[in-house]
């Protein structure tokens, strides 16, 4: 699966988050104005830019940035050991993932975001003879909740969880709250920045010592992070303290791009 962000996206997100003018990055990297615009747009370049100076200017790790420039792709993570977690991808001009997890014994299921369409979610529930008990929202950007209404219409008793200030009090995530899904346990960690109501959900207690799974929304991607031009430092701080503090083997399931692990992101992500 292609990364959500190329190297130009990474640099552009850092530049915009810090309020740095394109001309400053152009000079630091040894670009021309035209070549920098092309680099930020599609990640391509004619001559390798000065990644050390770009890193110093934008507070990005130059060695990790070089890894992204080199064409890195995740290799450490998949959901094969977590047999009851599935990624569902829909595309309506933008590809987005949602995730379904369930307890093998009770057949109770939890959905994390909805993506664009309810149909593949409903098909997976039926295929595995599952009952949808919980719906967790990582943030309320439209691509992540576009199918919220049809899902709730199909399952009117589903318990909704979010950190939206507009949600009824009983639907809001609470500090220290543990939601049980059969033998699985789900907790939340507030990760605002990309979105004001951003939250990460951590699934634990899988059978067979399978690793934890964190549904991170758009807080962090493989090799990058969600754009946060208005709350950039907060976004970085929350990813560092609430996501990258999880155990190294934890699988990170983002809303866009491939899955990865905490360990992998500590090695390759230029923002951290």
Secondary structure, DSSP 8 states (H G I E B T S, - for coil): ---S--HHHHHHHHHHHHT--HHHHHHHHT--HHHHHHHHHHS--SS---HHHHHHHHT--HHHHHHHHTT----S--SSS-TTEEEEEEESSSEEEEEEEE-TTT-EEEEE---S-SHHHHHHHHHTT-EEEEEE-S---HHHHTTHHHHHHH-TT-EEEB--TTS-GGGB--TT--EEETTEEEEEEE--SSSTT-EEEEEE--GGG---EEEEETSEETTEE---SSSHHHHHHHIIIIITTS-TT-EEEESSS--EEHHHHHHH-TT-
